[in-house]
Amino acid sequence: MKNKEERKQLWKNAGILFAITLTAGILLGFVHELTLEPIARQQERRIQRACGAVFADAASFEKEEGTGETPVILENAEIGEVYRALSVNGGLLGYVITVTTSEGYGGDIELLLGVRPDGTVNGVSVLQISETPGLGMRAEEVLAPQFAGRQVSSFTYVKTGAVSEDQIDAISGATITTSAFTEAVNAGLSYFDERLKEAE
């Protein structure tokens, strides 16, 4: 008799647990669907702002079809999404290329590279970096501005002061960060030369 009651109680508890799990699953699914669109809109705004940091004169940015789905590896860096920087009337001002390198001193460095149709670097903006505070973390402040306005196929860094258009000054005490940053920019420029310049 006792065994029968225990089984009955067990089935009852299992039924309650199932009902709770089912209800929680339905609620989670509902909340997920409810927040999916606002999250996507927020992500799109974040991308537009980030792209605007390297192409301030662009009115909008459109993702280049087929980019970001299968990363392209170039020069120890990974090319992700590419966006077309467009003027108010829809004319092409250039491209914004997402580049990630794992060669940084503290891990991945992810940046956006803005390139004009003629290959001139329009700007560089850091999306993610975790280098040494006071040294490598100064990359956006010290390194990024040095690339803007230059039209070269690739850059090198020097410790003794840049003397040519294709040279940038390294951050003192942060050679690994400088090297990784420069390689990432060069990878973006290679991608532009091989995939985007020809398309124009």
BASEBA-923782 format. One record per residue: x, y, z of N, C-alpha, C in turn; residue number from 1. Coordinates in steps of 0.2 Angstrom, whole numbers, plus 5000, padded with zeros to 4 digits. Layout:
<pts>
PT  n.px  n.py  n.pz  ca.px  ca.py  ca.pz  c.px  c.py  c.pz    n
PT     X     Y     Z      X      Y      Z     X     Y     Z  NUM
...
</pts>
This chain:
<pts>
PT  n.px  n.py  n.pz  ca.px  ca.py  ca.pz  c.px  c.py  c.pz    n
PT  5004  4994  5000   5000   5000   5000  5004  5006  5000    1
PT  5009  5006  5004   5014   5012   5005  5018  5013  4998    2
PT  5020  5007  4995   5023   5007   4989  5019  5011  4984    3
PT  5013  5009  4984   5008   5012   4979  5007  5020  4980    4
PT  5007  5022  4986   5006   5029   4987  5013  5033  4985    5
PT  5018  5029  4987   5025   5032   4985  5025  5033  4977    6
PT  5023  5028  4973   5023   5029   4966  5018  5034  4964    7
PT  5013  5035  4967   5008   5040   4965  5011  5047  4966    8
PT  5014  5048  4972   5017   5054   4974  5023  5056  4969    9
PT  5027  5050  4967   5032   5051   4962  5030  5054  4955   10
PT  5024  5051  4953   5021   5053   4947  5018  5060  4947   11
PT  5016  5062  4953   5013   5068   4954  5019  5074  4954   12
PT  5024  5072  4957   5030   5077   4957  5033  5077  4950   13
PT  5033  5072  4947   5036   5072   4940  5031  5076  4936   14
PT  5025  5076  4936   5020   5080   4933  5021  5087  4934   15
PT  5022  5089  4940   5023   5096   4942  5029  5098  4939   16
PT  5035  5094  4940   5041   5096   4937  5041  5097  4930   17
PT  5037  5093  4926   5036   5093   4919  5033  5100  4917   18
PT  5027  5101  4921   5023   5108   4920  5027  5114  4921   19
PT  5032  5114  4926   5036   5120   4927  5041  5120  4922   20
PT  5044  5115  4920   5049   5115   4914  5046  5117  4908   21
PT  5040  5115  4906   5037   5117   4900  5035  5124  4900   22
PT  5032  5127  4906   5030   5134   4906  5037  5138  4906   23
PT  5042  5136  4909   5048   5140   4909  5051  5140  4901   24
PT  5051  5134  4898   5053   5134   4891  5049  5139  4886   25
PT  5042  5139  4887   5038   5143   4883  5039  5150  4885   26
PT  5040  5152  4891   5042   5159   4893  5048  5161  4890   27
PT  5053  5157  4891   5060   5158   4888  5060  5159  4880   28
PT  5056  5155  4877   5055   5156   4870  5052  5162  4868   29
PT  5047  5164  4872   5043   5170   4870  5048  5176  4871   30
PT  5051  5176  4877   5056   5182   4879  5061  5182  4873   31
PT  5064  5177  4871   5069   5177   4866  5066  5180  4859   32
PT  5061  5178  4857   5058   5181   4851  5056  5188  4852   33
PT  5054  5190  4858   5052   5197   4859  5059  5201  4859   34
PT  5064  5199  4861   5070   5203   4862  5075  5202  4856   35
PT  5073  5197  4851   5078   5196   4846  5079  5202  4841   36
PT  5073  5205  4839   5073   5211   4835  5076  5217  4838   37
PT  5075  5219  4844   5078   5225   4848  5086  5224  4848   38
PT  5088  5217  4850   5095   5216   4850  5098  5217  4843   39
PT  5095  5214  4838   5098   5215   4831  5098  5223  4829   40
PT  5093  5227  4831   5093   5234   4830  5099  5237  4833   41
PT  5100  5235  4840   5105   5238   4844  5112  5236  4841   42
PT  5113  5230  4839   5119   5228   4836  5121  5232  4829   43
PT  5115  5233  4825   5116   5236   4819  5118  5244  4821   44
PT  5115  5247  4826   5117   5254   4828  5125  5254  4830   45
PT  5127  5249  4834   5134   5248   4836  5138  5248  4830   46
PT  5137  5244  4825   5141   5243   4819  5141  5250  4816   47
PT  5136  5253  4815   5135   5259   4811  5140  5265  4815   48
PT  5139  5265  4821   5143   5270   4825  5151  5268  4824   49
PT  5153  5262  4825   5160   5260   4824  5162  5261  4817   50
PT  5158  5260  4812   5160   5261   4805  5161  5269  4804   51
PT  5157  5273  4808   5157   5280   4807  5163  5283  4810   52
PT  5167  5279  4815   5173   5281   4818  5178  5281  4813   53
PT  5178  5277  4808   5183   5277   4802  5181  5280  4796   54
PT  5175  5282  4795   5172   5285   4789  5167  5290  4792   55
PT  5169  5296  4795   5165   5301   4797  5160  5304  4792   56
PT  5163  5304  4786   5159   5308   4781  5154  5303  4777   57
PT  5153  5297  4779   5148   5292   4776  5142  5293  4779   58
PT  5136  5293  4775   5129   5294   4778  5127  5287  4780   59
PT  5129  5281  4777   5127   5275   4779  5132  5269  4777   60
PT  5131  5263  4780   5135   5258   4779  5131  5252  4777   61
PT  5133  5248  4772   5130   5242   4770  5135  5236  4770   62
PT  5133  5231  4773   5137   5225   4773  5138  5222  4766   63
PT  5144  5221  4765   5146   5218   4758  5144  5210  4758   64
PT  5140  5208  4753   5137   5201   4753  5143  5196  4754   65
PT  5142  5191  4758   5146   5185   4758  5152  5186  4763   66
PT  5153  5192  4766   5158   5193   4770  5156  5192  4778   67
PT  5161  5189  4781   5160   5188   4788  5157  5181  4790   68
PT  5155  5177  4785   5152   5171   4786  5158  5166  4786   69
PT  5162  5166  4781   5168   5162   4782  5174  5166  4782   70
PT  5178  5167  4788   5183   5171   4789  5189  5170  4784   71
PT  5192  5175  4781   5198   5175   4777  5204  5176  4781   72
PT  5209  5172  4780   5215   5172   4784  5220  5175  4780   73
PT  5223  5181  4782   5228   5184   4778  5234  5187  4783   74
PT  5240  5185  4782   5245   5188   4786  5244  5188  4793   75
PT  5243  5182  4796   5242   5181   4803  5236  5185  4806   76
PT  5231  5186  4801   5225   5190   4804  5219  5187  4800   77
PT  5213  5188  4803   5207   5186   4800  5202  5192  4798   78
PT  5200  5191  4792   5196   5197   4789  5189  5194  4791   79
PT  5185  5199  4794   5178   5197   4795  5173  5201  4791   80
PT  5168  5204  4793   5163   5208   4789  5167  5214  4786   81
PT  5164  5215  4780   5166   5221   4776  5160  5225  4775   82
PT  5160  5232  4776   5155   5236   4774  5157  5242  4769   83
PT  5152  5243  4765   5153   5249   4760  5151  5255  4763   84
PT  5155  5260  4763   5154   5267   4766  5151  5271  4760   85
PT  5144  5273  4762   5141   5277   4756  5139  5284  4758   86
PT  5139  5288  4753   5137   5295   4754  5130  5296  4754   87
PT  5127  5302  4755   5120   5303   4756  5117  5301  4749   88
PT  5120  5302  4744   5116   5300   4737  5118  5292  4735   89
PT  5121  5289  4740   5122   5282   4739  5129  5280  4735   90
PT  5133  5285  4734   5139   5284   4731  5144  5281  4735   91
PT  5149  5277  4732   5154   5273   4736  5159  5278  4739   92
PT  5160  5278  4745   5166   5282   4748  5172  5278  4750   93
PT  5171  5271  4751   5176   5267   4752  5173  5261  4756   94
PT  5178  5257  4759   5176   5251   4763  5178  5251  4770   95
PT  5174  5248  4775   5176   5247   4781  5177  5239  4782   96
PT  5184  5238  4784   5185   5231   4784  5187  5229  4792   97
PT  5184  5223  4794   5185   5221   4801  5191  5216  4801   98
PT  5196  5217  4805   5202   5213   4805  5203  5211  4812   99
PT  5204  5205  4813   5206   5202   4820  5213  5199  4820  100
PT  5217  5200  4824   5224   5196   4825  5224  5194  4832  101
PT  5227  5188  4832   5228   5185   4839  5235  5186  4841  102
PT  5239  5190  4837   5246   5191   4839  5248  5196  4844  103
PT  5243  5199  4847   5244   5204   4852  5247  5201  4858  104
PT  5250  5205  4862   5253   5203   4868  5248  5200  4873  105
PT  5242  5203  4874   5237   5201   4878  5232  5197  4875  106
PT  5232  5195  4869   5227   5191   4866  5225  5195  4859  107
PT  5218  5194  4857   5216   5197   4851  5216  5204  4851  108
PT  5217  5207  4845   5216   5214   4844  5211  5214  4838  109
PT  5206  5217  4839   5201   5218   4833  5200  5225  4831  110
PT  5201  5227  4825   5200   5234   4823  5196  5234  4817  111
PT  5194  5240  4815   5191   5242   4809  5195  5246  4805  112
PT  5196  5245  4799   5200   5249   4794  5196  5252  4789  113
PT  5196  5258  4788   5193   5262   4783  5197  5263  4777  114
PT  5195  5261  4771   5200   5262   4765  5196  5265  4760  115
PT  5199  5271  4757   5196   5274   4751  5197  5270  4745  116
PT  5193  5271  4740   5193   5267   4733  5200  5267  4730  117
PT  5204  5272  4731   5211   5273   4729  5216  5269  4733  118
PT  5214  5266  4739   5218   5263   4743  5221  5267  4749  119
PT  5219  5273  4749   5221   5278   4755  5217  5275  4761  120
PT  5221  5275  4767   5218   5273   4773  5215  5279  4776  121
PT  5208  5278  4777   5204   5284   4779  5204  5284  4787  122
PT  5205  5279  4790   5205   5279   4798  5206  5271  4800  123
PT  5208  5271  4807   5208   5264   4810  5205  5265  4817  124
PT  5200  5261  4819   5197   5261   4825  5198  5254  4829  125
PT  5199  5254  4835   5200   5248   4839  5193  5246  4842  126
PT  5191  5240  4840   5185   5237   4843  5186  5233  4849  127
PT  5192  5229  4850   5193   5225   4855  5201  5225  4856  128
PT  5203  5226  4862   5210   5225   4864  5211  5224  4871  129
PT  5216  5220  4873   5218   5219   4880  5225  5218  4881  130
PT  5228  5224  4879   5236   5224   4880  5238  5227  4887  131
PT  5244  5228  4888   5247   5230   4894  5245  5238  4895  132
PT  5241  5239  4901   5239   5246   4903  5245  5251  4902  133
PT  5244  5257  4899   5250   5262   4899  5255  5260  4893  134
PT  5255  5254  4890   5259   5253   4885  5255  5251  4879  135
PT  5254  5244  4878   5250   5242   4872  5243  5245  4872  136
PT  5240  5246  4877   5233   5249   4878  5233  5256  4874  137
PT  5238  5259  4873   5238   5266   4870  5238  5265  4862  138
PT  5237  5259  4860   5237   5258   4852  5232  5263  4849  139
PT  5226  5263  4851   5221   5267   4848  5223  5275  4848  140
PT  5226  5277  4853   5228   5284   4854  5235  5285  4850  141
PT  5240  5281  4850   5246   5282   4847  5247  5279  4840  142
PT  5245  5273  4839   5246   5270   4833  5241  5272  4827  143
PT  5234  5271  4829   5229   5272   4824  5229  5278  4820  144
PT  5231  5284  4823   5231   5290   4819  5237  5290  4814  145
PT  5242  5287  4815   5247   5287   4811  5246  5284  4804  146
PT  5241  5280  4803   5239   5276   4797  5235  5281  4793  147
PT  5231  5285  4796   5226   5289   4792  5229  5294  4787  148
PT  5226  5294  4781   5228   5298   4775  5234  5296  4771  149
PT  5236  5289  4773   5242   5287   4769  5240  5282  4764  150
PT  5243  5282  4758   5241   5278   4752  5248  5273  4751  151
PT  5248  5268  4754   5254   5263   4753  5251  5256  4753  152
PT  5255  5251  4750   5252   5244   4750  5253  5241  4756  153
PT  5258  5243  4760   5259   5240   4767  5263  5244  4771  154
PT  5263  5243  4778   5266   5247   4783  5272  5243  4786  155
PT  5277  5247  4789   5282   5244   4793  5282  5249  4799  156
PT  5285  5246  4805   5285   5250   4810  5293  5251  4812  157
PT  5295  5257  4815   5302   5258   4817  5302  5261  4824  158
PT  5307  5260  4827   5308   5262   4834  5312  5269  4834  159
PT  5315  5271  4829   5319   5277   4829  5316  5283  4825  160
PT  5309  5283  4824   5306   5289   4821  5305  5287  4813  161
PT  5298  5288  4811   5296   5286   4805  5299  5292  4800  162
PT  5302  5290  4794   5305   5294   4789  5301  5294  4782  163
PT  5297  5289  4781   5294   5288   4775  5287  5286  4776  164
PT  5283  5287  4771   5276   5286   4771  5273  5280  4773  165
PT  5277  5274  4772   5275   5268   4774  5278  5266  4781  166
PT  5280  5270  4785   5283   5269   4791  5278  5272  4797  167
PT  5278  5268  4802   5274   5271   4808  5279  5271  4814  168
PT  5278  5275  4819   5282   5275   4825  5279  5270  4830  169
PT  5284  5265  4832   5281   5260   4837  5280  5263  4844  170
PT  5276  5260  4848   5275   5262   4855  5281  5260  4859  171
PT  5284  5264  4862   5290   5262   4866  5288  5257  4871  172
PT  5291  5252  4871   5290   5246   4876  5284  5242  4875  173
PT  5281  5243  4869   5276   5239   4866  5277  5236  4859  174
PT  5282  5233  4858   5284   5231   4851  5279  5226  4849  175
PT  5277  5221  4853   5273   5216   4851  5266  5218  4849  176
PT  5263  5223  4853   5257   5226   4851  5258  5230  4844  177
PT  5263  5234  4844   5264   5238   4837  5264  5233  4831  178
PT  5268  5228  4832   5269   5223   4827  5262  5220  4825  179
PT  5258  5218  4830   5252   5215   4828  5247  5220  4825  180
PT  5247  5226  4828   5243   5231   4825  5244  5232  4818  181
PT  5251  5233  4816   5253   5234   4809  5251  5229  4805  182
PT  5252  5222  4807   5251   5216   4803  5243  5216  4802  183
PT  5239  5218  4807   5232   5218   4805  5230  5223  4800  184
PT  5233  5229  4800   5231   5234   4795  5234  5232  4788  185
PT  5240  5229  4788   5242   5226   4782  5238  5221  4779  186
PT  5235  5217  4783   5230   5211   4781  5224  5215  4778  187
PT  5222  5220  4781   5216   5223   4778  5217  5226  4772  188
PT  5223  5229  4771   5225   5232   4765  5226  5227  4759  189
PT  5229  5221  4761   5230   5216   4756  5223  5213  4754  190
PT  5218  5213  4759   5211   5211   4757  5208  5216  4752  191
PT  5209  5222  4754   5206   5227   4749  5209  5227  4742  192
PT  5216  5226  4742   5219   5225   4735  5217  5219  4731  193
PT  5216  5214  4735   5215   5207   4731  5207  5207  4730  194
PT  5203  5209  4734   5196   5207   4733  5191  5213  4732  195
PT  5193  5219  4734   5189   5225   4733  5191  5230  4728  196
PT  5197  5231  4727   5200   5236   4722  5198  5233  4715  197
PT  5199  5227  4714   5197   5224   4708  5190  5224  4706  198
PT  5186  5223  4711   5179   5224   4710  5176  5230  4708  199
PT  5180  5236  4710   5178   5242   4708  5180  5244  4700  200
</pts>
